[in-house]
Amino acid sequence: MYLTVKANTPLAPFCSMKVGGNAKYIGTPENIDELNSIIEFMSDKNEKIMILGNASNTLFSDEGFDGAVIFTTHINEIKTEGNRITAYCGASLTSVAVAAQKNFLSGLEFAYGIPGTVGGGVFMNAGAYGGEISDCFYEAVCLTPDLKEVVLTKQDMNFYYRHSVLSENSYTLIKATFELKNGDNEAIRTKMDEFMRMRKDKQPLEYPSCGSTFKRPKDNYAGCLIEQCGLKGFSIGGAEVSEKHAGFIINKGNASANDIIKLIDYVSDFVFEKTGVRLEPEVRIIR
Ligand SMILES: Cc1cc2nc3c(=O)[nH]c(=O)nc-3n(C[C@H](O)[C@H](O)[C@H](O)COP(=O)(O)OP(=O)(O)OC[C@H]3O[C@@H](n4cnc5c(N)ncnc54)[C@H](O)[C@@H]3O)c2cc1C
């Protein structure tokens, strides 16, 4: 069988920070059978495997990845049945939100504009504007590392802020079902448009980034603390604390991954020294 795998390939074009070295292999399966075959093939070769969606929350170092990185974005079918929507791992959160709106279903408005996939969104328990994936998650079909299919319920998922069980167990999410409420599709559209407008107003979307660099600390906001410490606009190489939103570290055009990682570490240490609050990266750094 022909597999869509390339050897020794740059990761940067696939990643939303537009940095990172080469992966030993990159796989871009078109469907679940092909995803299974690539995982099986790489496991037999004893290669390390990393499953990614849109890499909008993942930062590879300049050394790249000594194994196989598999991007799921071509596996993106979405089906609606009653008030449930089932979407495959690589469907964009935005397209799932749009499908919900078209079917008069409310509950995923917050996800409109988050540039990740269903797999990455469930893994991260992505959220915005008062909503998060766990609010409407119903169940997911996952693959165990030895390629057995399991169904995980909401209870199995151990969701909390930017966390799910998927970071504990190396499962691959194949598809997820969301349970939504019937709503008025004009009102749903208005809410989605309002969230998108807020993103465009507040976020430096004109530069590559991974969104909020740090998790929100208890009773505070990372961006506020960083701004209070005078770090807005501070840069290392081509990596900069955004002038528009201090919670974002952006690639001004020529950043290396190591510039960005150094800046993340610097900001975290600086804020800790000044405020006693330790900022933890929300971005998943693969060093
Ligand atoms: C401009 C911008 C704005 C953003 N705004 C928000 C926001 O409002 N709220 C928010 O929460 N996040 C936000 N993000 C961050 C990011 O989009 C989310 O974390 C998103 O859920 C990541 O999805 P992804 O598909 O890109 O994940 P990736 O970066 O590809 O992966 C993230 C993690 O999920 C794992 N993963 C991915 N797919 C699977 C799968 N099928 N099975 C198992 N594990 C998998 C990966 O191994 C990795 O550890 C933003 C990012 C950007 C660039």
The ligand as a Tripos MOL2 file, in Angstrom:
@<TRIPOS>MOLECULE
LIG
   53    58     1     0     0
SMALL
NO_CHARGES

@<TRIPOS>ATOM
      1 C1         -3.7980   32.5730   16.8340 C.3       1 LIG1
      2 C2         -4.1010   31.4620   17.7960 C.ar      1 LIG1
      3 C3         -5.1910   31.5620   18.6450 C.ar      1 LIG1
      4 C4         -5.4790   30.5380   19.5430 C.ar      1 LIG1
      5 N1         -6.5610   30.6650   20.3700 N.ar      1 LIG1
      6 C5         -6.8410   29.6850   21.2450 C.ar      1 LIG1
      7 C6         -7.9630   29.7850   22.1180 C.ar      1 LIG1
      8 O1         -8.7340   30.7420   22.0700 O.2       1 LIG1
      9 N2         -8.1900   28.7770   23.0060 N.ar      1 LIG1
     10 C7         -7.3740   27.6810   23.0710 C.ar      1 LIG1
     11 O2         -7.6290   26.7820   23.8950 O.2       1 LIG1
     12 N3         -6.2990   27.5590   22.2560 N.ar      1 LIG1
     13 C8         -6.0220   28.5110   21.3590 C.ar      1 LIG1
     14 N4         -4.9420   28.3790   20.5350 N.ar      1 LIG1
     15 C9         -4.0530   27.2110   20.6690 C.3       1 LIG1
     16 C10        -4.4470   26.0110   19.7860 C.3       1 LIG1
     17 O3         -5.1260   26.4170   18.6130 O.3       1 LIG1
     18 C11        -5.3080   25.0100   20.5620 C.3       1 LIG1
     19 O4         -4.5990   24.4720   21.6640 O.3       1 LIG1
     20 C12        -5.7770   23.8670   19.6730 C.3       1 LIG1
     21 O5         -6.6890   23.0720   20.3840 O.3       1 LIG1
     22 C13        -4.6140   22.9740   19.2090 C.3       1 LIG1
     23 O6         -5.0960   22.1540   18.1660 O.3       1 LIG1
     24 P1         -4.0820   21.5600   17.0720 P.3       1 LIG1
     25 O7         -4.8430   20.6290   16.2240 O.co2     1 LIG1
     26 O8         -3.3650   22.6460   16.3840 O.co2     1 LIG1
     27 O9         -3.1130   20.7800   18.0560 O.3       1 LIG1
     28 P2         -1.5790   20.4230   17.8360 P.3       1 LIG1
     29 O10        -0.7290   21.6010   18.1600 O.co2     1 LIG1
     30 O11        -1.4060   19.7790   16.5180 O.co2     1 LIG1
     31 O12        -1.4340   19.3510   19.0150 O.3       1 LIG1
     32 C14        -1.5730   19.7390   20.3570 C.3       1 LIG1
     33 C15        -1.4570   18.4720   21.2210 C.3       1 LIG1
     34 O13        -2.5640   17.6190   20.9110 O.3       1 LIG1
     35 C16        -2.1030   16.3270   20.5360 C.3       1 LIG1
     36 N5         -2.9830   15.8080   19.4720 N.ar      1 LIG1
     37 C17        -3.3470   16.4240   18.3170 C.ar      1 LIG1
     38 N6         -4.1750   15.6230   17.6060 N.ar      1 LIG1
     39 C18        -4.3240   14.4820   18.3160 C.ar      1 LIG1
     40 C19        -5.0550   13.2720   18.1050 C.ar      1 LIG1
     41 N7         -5.7970   13.0680   17.0110 N.pl3     1 LIG1
     42 N8         -4.9830   12.3060   19.0540 N.ar      1 LIG1
     43 C20        -4.2290   12.4930   20.1680 C.ar      1 LIG1
     44 N9         -3.5120   13.6070   20.4200 N.ar      1 LIG1
     45 C21        -3.5590   14.5990   19.5050 C.ar      1 LIG1
     46 C22        -0.6940   16.5340   20.0160 C.3       1 LIG1
     47 O14         0.0980   15.3610   20.1510 O.3       1 LIG1
     48 C23        -0.1870   17.6770   20.9020 C.3       1 LIG1
     49 O15         0.3550   17.1820   22.1040 O.3       1 LIG1
     50 C24        -4.6450   29.3860   19.6020 C.ar      1 LIG1
     51 C25        -3.5450   29.2730   18.7310 C.ar      1 LIG1
     52 C26        -3.2790   30.2960   17.8220 C.ar      1 LIG1
     53 C27        -2.1140   30.1430   16.8760 C.3       1 LIG1
@<TRIPOS>BOND
     1     1     2 1
     2     2     3 ar
     3     2    52 ar
     4     3     4 ar
     5     4     5 ar
     6     4    50 ar
     7     5     6 ar
     8     6     7 ar
     9     6    13 1
    10     7     8 2
    11     7     9 ar
    12     9    10 ar
    13    10    11 2
    14    10    12 ar
    15    12    13 ar
    16    13    14 ar
    17    14    15 1
    18    14    50 ar
    19    15    16 1
    20    16    17 1
    21    16    18 1
    22    18    19 1
    23    18    20 1
    24    20    21 1
    25    20    22 1
    26    22    23 1
    27    23    24 1
    28    24    25 2
    29    24    26 1
    30    24    27 1
    31    27    28 1
    32    28    29 2
    33    28    30 1
    34    28    31 1
    35    31    32 1
    36    32    33 1
    37    33    34 1
    38    33    48 1
    39    34    35 1
    40    35    36 1
    41    35    46 1
    42    36    37 ar
    43    36    45 ar
    44    37    38 ar
    45    38    39 ar
    46    39    40 ar
    47    39    45 ar
    48    40    41 1
    49    40    42 ar
    50    42    43 ar
    51    43    44 ar
    52    44    45 ar
    53    46    47 1
    54    46    48 1
    55    48    49 1
    56    50    51 ar
    57    51    52 ar
    58    52    53 1
@<TRIPOS>SUBSTRUCTURE
     1 LIG1         1 GROUP 0 **** ****
